[in-house]
């Protein structure tokens, strides 16, 4: 089950990354970032409310319907979260979704002022917290999806 969950998480992340690659984006200001972060937080709150309804329902058909709604909400929220990337945030132009390493970004960071570095660190910290919340949502989703169907052999 853990291997399947990791594969789904990685696959979903790669799809989100591929869907938003293309034209370089300008770096977000802290205010723009905060506004987008508020939207993501609101969406995560709605997803948690959906999870609460999923946990309470006894009807398998209703649970399946709610799980489908939750899955759509997760995909939408992941796109919003990925859209908060910018140069130096794991998804800037020419970065391969953050997999290329420091040597490709050293010049970028060397050109930032101390205040810009603080802003980048703030945004990175906030984004990591939201990613963790999304991971929690995904794990909970997969738990309930497994409860909605009879277990298969080998689990």
Order of alpha helices (4+ residues) and beta strands (2+ residues): alpha-alpha-alpha-alpha-alpha
